[in-house]
């Protein structure tokens, strides 16, 4: 187990292109999402989120014990906020993909981090990219057909709000703590947040098969996802990281097609392309110097222009 802990910690400090770590994280989370559809059918979206986050909590406590001695009183609100954002985003997103295709849900969800990236850039022109992404979402959902699932869109938008908050808070946490052990603090908060909805949904439907599926999914997301994203965010601006996530809709479309046999229409391909273009166009360099680890409360990092 000592070796596993060192592997988890090494992933945070490993040198290499941060964009590559982010891309691997993208496919980890989208693969977990696509493979979560059968679990959703068994225990509901809330139950799936709660089980995944709970299994993730157990894995991370084993791999990287929580650095409780490093936590200061002023760190607590950020850690609690990050955990709550993770829990809300997971529940909302799984509720969305229960109702609408994976690629569509991710494209709508992406409006959250893209808006965060545009606002934090300090440029009015950057706000054009969330607008372009919104146009892509409209094309993607094809409301003129009258078949749009409003509940699915709502949950995807709610997940987008949570994802935007997650990116901002995760960078603060990444600048304050080394190692992956911090996930052992935030994941229980996320599991409790998801459990308020998930426990009633999953009650009476949990068996060994369900637990094993949830354990496998948790190893992809949130464990691998968080470790790689934290490693990337320690060397990237939140703006760069948020806009690099433009690849999420394309990855979701691909995995939705391969795993879930969700065949997009021509308009949906165009919509996805517009969302990806918006994210790619908003990218501005994006590398940041590795911040020093402090011993005080979580600082607010200054972004490079």
CORKANOR-V380493 format. One record per backbone hydrogen bond with DSSP energy under -0.5 kcal/mol. CO is the residue of the C=O (numbers start at 1). NH is the residue of the N-H. If there is no record, write none. Layout:
CO|NH  CO|NH
//
This chain:
1|5  2|6  3|7  4|8  5|9  6|10  7|11  8|12  9|12  9|13  10|14  17|20  17|21  18|22  19|23  20|24  21|25  22|26  23|27  24|28  25|29  26|30  27|31  28|32  29|33  30|34  31|35  32|36  33|36  33|37  34|37  36|40  37|41  38|42  39|43  40|44  43|47  44|48  45|49  46|50  47|51  48|52  49|53  50|54  51|55  52|56  53|57  54|58  55|59  56|60  57|61  58|62  59|63  60|64  66|68  67|70  68|71  72|75  72|76  73|76  75|79  76|80  77|81  78|82  79|83  80|84  81|85  82|86  83|87  84|88  85|89  86|90  87|91  88|92  89|93  90|94  91|95  92|96  93|97  94|98  96|99  96|100  101|105  102|106  103|107  104|108  105|109  106|110  108|111  109|112  109|113  110|114  111|115  112|116  113|117  114|118  115|119  116|120  117|121  118|122  118|123  119|122  124|127  125|128  126|129  126|130  127|131  128|132  129|133  130|134  131|135  132|136  133|137  134|138  135|139  136|140  137|141  138|142  138|143  142|145  143|146  148|150  149|153  150|154  151|155  152|156  153|157  154|158  155|159  156|160  157|161  158|162  159|163  160|164  161|165  162|166  163|167  164|168  165|169  166|170  167|171  168|172  169|173  170|174  171|175  172|176  173|176  173|177  175|294  180|183  181|184  182|185  182|186  183|187  185|189  186|190  187|191  188|192  189|193  190|194  191|195  192|196  193|196  194|197  194|198  195|199  197|201  198|202  199|203  202|205  205|207  207|211  208|212  209|213  210|214  211|215  212|216  213|217  214|218  215|219  216|220  217|220  217|221  218|223  219|224  220|225  222|226  223|227  224|228  225|229  226|230  227|231  228|232  229|233  230|234  232|235  233|236  234|291  235|288  237|241  238|242  239|243  240|244  241|245  243|246  244|247  245|248  246|250  247|251  248|252  249|253  250|254  251|255  252|256  253|257  254|258  255|259  255|260  256|260  256|262  257|261  261|263  262|264  265|269  266|270  267|271  268|272  269|273  270|274  271|275  272|276  273|277  274|278  275|279  276|280  277|281  278|282  280|283  284|286  286|237  292|294  299|301  301|303
//
